[in-house]
Amino acid sequence: MINLKFKKKYKFALGVEYNGTNYHGWQKQKKYYKKKTVQEHLENAISKIANHNVIIFCAGRTDIGVHSLGQVIHFETYSYRKKESWISGINSLLPKDIVINWIVSVKKEFHARFSALSRRYFYIIYNNKYRSAIFNNISTLSNSKINIKKIKNAIKYLLGEHNFSSFESGKKLNKSSSRNILNCNIKKYGNYILIDIKANAFLYHMVRNIVGSLLEIGIGRKNEDWLLKLIKIKDRTKAAATVKPNGLFLVEVEYPKHFGIPSIKHNLFFFKKK
């Protein structure tokens, strides 16, 4: 290992893509759990290329089975490498379902989580009688007929800043359950339905809980204004069940422009516009 005394410190942000199917979520577990996580693989790989132990910080800690097209992490290092050397070196040590797409040098004040302005997620539903053999792990099956118009009409109640306690799972992890949903859309591509949602931040399981409630409206069990009632009553037990994680993707994290974080458009190849 290198002597860190008097060494210059560098700070980098990286874009990470991963298929979460084989991992116990993002966050590194205590050793006795012996569960594979995305963070653990990345820290081990980056530490080897840096030639010293590295701790990474992410924009959003994804759950078990959740995927990423646009996770952002940062780390500090005493080692100098060319950008291409960092990317190729780290990727050579990672499993095939985790990859670094880009790396940029960032200012000292940058933080992958706390500097973020917004996060954007996709949720993919395979609306068919039978499951998909090919995309089974990156979509969630719904064999009920889904009315897209009803969901589109209901989405307006989500937009803006609200207390989203009705869509927050588990113990309250945040001082406030108020979040600002900046955009939400739904589109259908053949048998696939894509829900696209962007907010300043999300509560625990918030996206999956919102999708569950949207589906209740789409299949006709609830009226379009049900979301408004859920927001007002602030009661998780009154909302729909949490949908499965395998259809969820962290797609994009937005930062102030002065940090120079790349903005990459993601298109899933099996979605073709009609």
C-alpha positions as CSV (number, residue, x, y, z in Angstrom):
1,M,0.0,0.0,0.0
2,I,1.2,3.5,-0.7
3,N,2.3,6.0,2.0
4,L,-0.5,8.5,2.3
5,K,1.4,11.1,4.2
6,F,1.8,14.4,2.4
7,K,0.0,12.9,-0.7
8,K,-2.3,15.1,-2.8
9,K,-6.0,14.1,-2.5
10,Y,-8.2,13.8,-5.6
11,K,-12.0,13.6,-5.7
12,F,-14.0,11.9,-8.4
13,A,-17.6,11.3,-9.3
14,L,-18.6,8.2,-11.3
15,G,-21.6,7.0,-13.2
16,V,-22.6,3.4,-12.3
17,E,-25.0,1.0,-14.1
18,Y,-26.0,-2.3,-12.5
19,N,-28.6,-5.1,-12.7
20,G,-29.7,-5.5,-9.0
21,T,-31.1,-9.0,-9.4
22,N,-28.1,-10.8,-7.8
23,Y,-27.5,-8.3,-5.0
24,H,-28.8,-7.7,-1.5
25,G,-29.3,-4.0,-2.4
26,W,-26.8,-1.2,-2.6
27,Q,-25.6,-0.8,0.9
28,K,-22.6,-2.8,2.3
29,Q,-23.6,-5.2,5.0
30,K,-21.9,-6.2,8.2
31,K,-19.4,-9.1,7.6
32,Y,-21.5,-11.7,9.3
33,Y,-24.4,-11.3,7.0
34,K,-22.4,-12.5,4.0
35,K,-24.7,-10.9,1.5
36,K,-23.4,-9.6,-1.8
37,T,-24.0,-5.8,-2.3
38,V,-23.2,-3.4,-5.1
39,Q,-21.3,-1.0,-2.8
40,E,-19.1,-3.8,-1.6
41,H,-18.1,-4.8,-5.1
42,L,-17.4,-1.2,-6.1
43,E,-15.4,-0.4,-3.0
44,N,-13.2,-3.5,-3.4
45,A,-12.5,-2.8,-7.1
46,I,-11.8,0.9,-6.6
47,S,-9.6,0.3,-3.6
48,K,-7.4,-2.1,-5.7
49,I,-7.0,0.4,-8.5
50,A,-6.3,3.2,-6.0
51,N,-3.9,1.0,-4.1
52,H,-5.5,2.0,-0.8
53,N,-8.8,1.6,1.0
54,V,-11.6,3.7,-0.5
55,I,-15.0,4.5,0.8
56,I,-17.7,5.5,-1.7
57,F,-20.9,7.5,-1.3
58,C,-23.9,7.2,-3.6
59,A,-26.8,9.4,-4.7
60,G,-29.4,6.9,-3.7
61,R,-29.3,3.6,-1.8
62,T,-31.3,1.2,-3.9
63,D,-33.1,-1.8,-2.4
64,I,-32.7,-5.6,-3.0
65,G,-33.4,-6.3,-6.7
66,V,-33.5,-2.6,-7.8
67,H,-31.5,-1.7,-10.9
68,S,-29.6,1.5,-12.0
69,L,-28.9,3.2,-15.3
70,G,-27.7,6.4,-13.6
71,Q,-26.4,5.9,-10.1
72,V,-23.8,8.5,-9.1
73,I,-21.1,7.9,-6.6
74,H,-18.0,9.8,-5.4
75,F,-14.8,8.8,-3.7
76,E,-11.5,10.4,-2.6
77,T,-8.1,9.0,-3.4
78,Y,-4.4,9.8,-3.1
79,S,-3.6,8.0,-6.3
80,Y,-3.3,9.7,-9.7
81,R,-4.7,7.8,-12.8
82,K,-5.9,8.8,-16.2
83,K,-9.6,8.8,-16.4
84,E,-9.6,5.9,-18.9
85,S,-7.3,4.0,-16.6
86,W,-9.7,4.4,-13.7
87,I,-12.7,3.2,-15.8
88,S,-11.0,0.2,-17.5
89,G,-9.2,-0.8,-14.3
90,I,-12.3,-0.7,-12.1
91,N,-14.5,-2.5,-14.7
92,S,-12.0,-5.3,-15.1
93,L,-12.5,-6.2,-11.4
94,L,-16.3,-5.9,-11.4
95,P,-18.9,-8.6,-12.0
96,K,-20.5,-8.4,-15.5
97,D,-23.7,-6.9,-14.1
98,I,-22.0,-3.8,-12.6
99,V,-20.2,-1.3,-14.8
100,I,-18.7,2.2,-14.6
101,N,-19.8,4.4,-17.5
102,W,-18.0,7.7,-16.8
103,I,-15.7,9.4,-14.3
104,V,-15.1,13.2,-13.7
105,S,-12.9,15.1,-11.3
106,V,-15.1,17.1,-8.9
107,K,-14.7,20.0,-6.5
108,K,-14.1,19.3,-2.8
109,E,-17.6,20.4,-1.8
110,F,-19.4,17.9,-4.2
111,H,-21.3,15.1,-2.5
112,A,-23.1,12.4,-4.5
113,R,-26.1,12.5,-2.2
114,F,-26.3,15.9,-0.6
115,S,-25.5,17.9,-3.8
116,A,-28.2,16.3,-5.8
117,L,-31.2,18.4,-7.0
118,S,-33.4,15.5,-8.1
119,R,-33.7,11.8,-8.7
120,R,-35.5,10.1,-11.5
121,Y,-36.8,6.5,-11.6
122,F,-38.4,4.3,-14.2
123,Y,-40.8,1.5,-13.2
124,I,-41.5,-1.1,-15.9
125,I,-44.6,-3.3,-15.9
126,Y,-45.1,-6.2,-18.3
127,N,-48.8,-6.2,-18.9
128,N,-49.6,-9.7,-20.2
129,K,-51.2,-12.9,-19.3
130,Y,-47.9,-14.7,-19.0
131,R,-44.5,-13.6,-17.7
132,S,-41.6,-12.6,-19.9
133,A,-38.8,-15.2,-20.2
134,I,-36.3,-12.6,-21.3
135,F,-37.2,-9.5,-19.2
136,N,-38.5,-11.3,-16.1
137,N,-35.9,-9.8,-13.8
138,I,-36.2,-6.2,-15.1
139,S,-40.0,-5.8,-15.2
140,T,-43.0,-6.7,-13.0
141,L,-45.8,-8.8,-14.4
142,S,-49.4,-7.6,-14.2
143,N,-51.9,-9.8,-15.9
144,S,-54.9,-7.5,-15.2
145,K,-56.1,-5.1,-17.9
146,I,-54.6,-1.7,-17.1
147,N,-56.4,1.5,-18.1
148,I,-53.6,4.0,-18.9
149,K,-56.0,6.9,-19.2
150,K,-57.2,6.5,-15.7
151,I,-53.6,6.5,-14.4
152,K,-52.8,9.6,-16.4
153,N,-55.7,11.4,-15.0
154,A,-54.7,10.4,-11.4
155,I,-51.1,11.4,-11.7
156,K,-51.9,15.1,-11.4
157,Y,-52.6,14.6,-7.7
158,L,-49.0,13.6,-7.1
159,L,-47.4,16.6,-8.6
160,G,-45.9,19.3,-6.4
161,E,-44.8,19.3,-2.7
162,H,-46.9,17.1,-0.4
163,N,-46.6,15.0,2.7
164,F,-46.2,11.5,1.3
165,S,-46.6,9.6,4.6
166,S,-49.1,7.3,2.9
167,F,-46.4,6.1,0.6
168,E,-43.6,5.7,3.1
169,S,-42.8,2.1,4.2
170,G,-41.4,1.0,7.5
171,K,-40.2,3.2,10.4
172,K,-39.9,6.9,9.7
173,L,-36.3,7.4,8.6
174,N,-36.6,11.2,7.9
175,K,-37.6,14.1,10.0
176,S,-40.1,15.2,7.3
177,S,-42.2,13.1,4.9
178,S,-42.6,16.1,2.6
179,R,-41.2,15.7,-0.9
180,N,-41.6,17.5,-4.2
181,I,-42.6,15.4,-7.2
182,L,-41.4,17.4,-10.2
183,N,-42.7,15.2,-13.0
184,C,-44.6,11.9,-13.5
185,N,-45.6,10.3,-16.8
186,I,-46.9,6.9,-18.0
187,K,-46.5,5.4,-21.4
188,K,-47.4,2.1,-23.1
189,Y,-45.1,0.3,-25.5
190,G,-46.7,-2.9,-26.7
191,N,-47.1,-5.1,-23.6
192,Y,-44.8,-2.8,-21.6
193,I,-45.9,0.1,-19.4
194,L,-43.3,2.6,-18.3
195,I,-43.9,4.9,-15.3
196,D,-41.4,7.8,-15.2
197,I,-41.2,9.7,-11.9
198,K,-38.9,12.5,-10.8
199,A,-38.7,14.3,-7.5
200,N,-36.2,16.2,-5.3
201,A,-35.9,13.1,-3.2
202,F,-37.9,10.0,-2.3
203,L,-38.9,8.3,0.9
204,Y,-38.3,4.6,1.7
205,H,-40.2,2.5,-0.9
206,M,-42.0,5.7,-2.1
207,V,-41.8,4.9,-5.8
208,R,-42.9,1.3,-5.4
209,N,-45.8,2.3,-3.1
210,I,-47.0,5.0,-5.5
211,V,-46.9,2.5,-8.4
212,G,-48.9,0.1,-6.4
213,S,-51.6,2.7,-5.8
214,L,-51.6,3.8,-9.5
215,L,-52.2,0.2,-10.5
216,E,-55.2,0.0,-8.2
217,I,-56.6,2.9,-10.2
218,G,-55.6,1.5,-13.5
219,I,-57.3,-1.8,-13.0
220,G,-60.5,-0.1,-11.8
221,R,-60.5,-0.9,-8.0
222,K,-60.1,2.7,-7.0
223,N,-61.2,6.1,-8.4
224,E,-58.8,8.5,-10.0
225,D,-59.0,11.0,-7.0
226,W,-58.0,8.2,-4.5
227,L,-54.4,9.5,-4.6
228,L,-55.6,12.9,-3.3
229,K,-57.4,11.2,-0.4
230,L,-54.3,9.1,0.4
231,I,-52.1,12.2,0.5
232,K,-54.6,14.0,2.8
233,I,-55.0,11.1,5.3
234,K,-51.2,10.5,5.7
235,D,-51.7,6.8,6.5
236,R,-49.6,4.1,4.9
237,T,-52.1,1.3,5.8
238,K,-54.7,2.9,3.6
239,A,-52.6,2.8,0.4
240,A,-51.9,-0.1,-1.9
241,A,-49.3,-2.9,-1.3
242,T,-45.7,-2.3,-2.3
243,V,-45.0,-3.6,-5.8
244,K,-42.0,-5.8,-6.5
245,P,-38.5,-4.3,-6.8
246,N,-37.5,-5.9,-10.1
247,G,-39.2,-3.3,-12.3
248,L,-37.5,-0.3,-10.7
249,F,-34.6,1.6,-12.1
250,L,-32.7,4.6,-10.8
251,V,-32.3,6.4,-14.1
252,E,-30.9,9.9,-13.5
253,V,-29.5,12.1,-10.7
254,E,-29.4,15.8,-11.4
255,Y,-26.8,18.2,-10.0
256,P,-26.1,22.0,-10.2
257,K,-24.3,22.6,-13.6
258,H,-21.2,24.0,-12.0
259,F,-20.2,20.5,-10.8
260,G,-19.9,19.3,-14.4
261,I,-21.7,16.0,-13.9
262,P,-22.6,14.4,-17.2
263,S,-26.3,14.3,-18.2
264,I,-27.0,11.1,-20.1
265,K,-30.2,10.2,-21.8
266,H,-31.3,6.6,-21.3
267,N,-33.4,4.7,-23.8
268,L,-34.4,1.1,-23.0
269,F,-34.0,-0.7,-26.3
270,F,-37.2,-2.8,-26.0
271,F,-39.3,0.4,-25.8
272,K,-40.3,1.5,-29.3
273,K,-42.5,4.4,-29.9
274,K,-45.7,3.7,-31.8
